[in-house]
């Protein structure tokens, strides 16, 4: 259980980073 939690914690930032980057890029283009 603890191992799965660590795995999820390490995967979430990798998944969210490109998504966050694309949002910032779209905001910069829009503004």
N, C-alpha and C positions, 0 to 999 in steps of 0.2 A: 504493500500500500504506500509506504513512504517512498519507495523507489519510483513508483508510478507518478507520485506527486512531483518529485524532482525532475522526472522526464518531461512532464507537462510544463513545469516552470521554465525548463530550458528550451522547449519548443515554441511556446507562445510568443516570445519576443521575435524569434526568427520569422514566424508567420505574420506578425503584425507590422514588422518594420517596413517591408515593401509597400504594404497597404497605406501606412502612415506617410511614407515618402510620396506616393502617388497623390494622396490628398493634398499635401503641402504644395506639390508641383501644380496641381489644378488650381489651388487657391492663388498661387503666384501668377499663373497665366490669367486667371479671371480678374485679379486686382491690377 
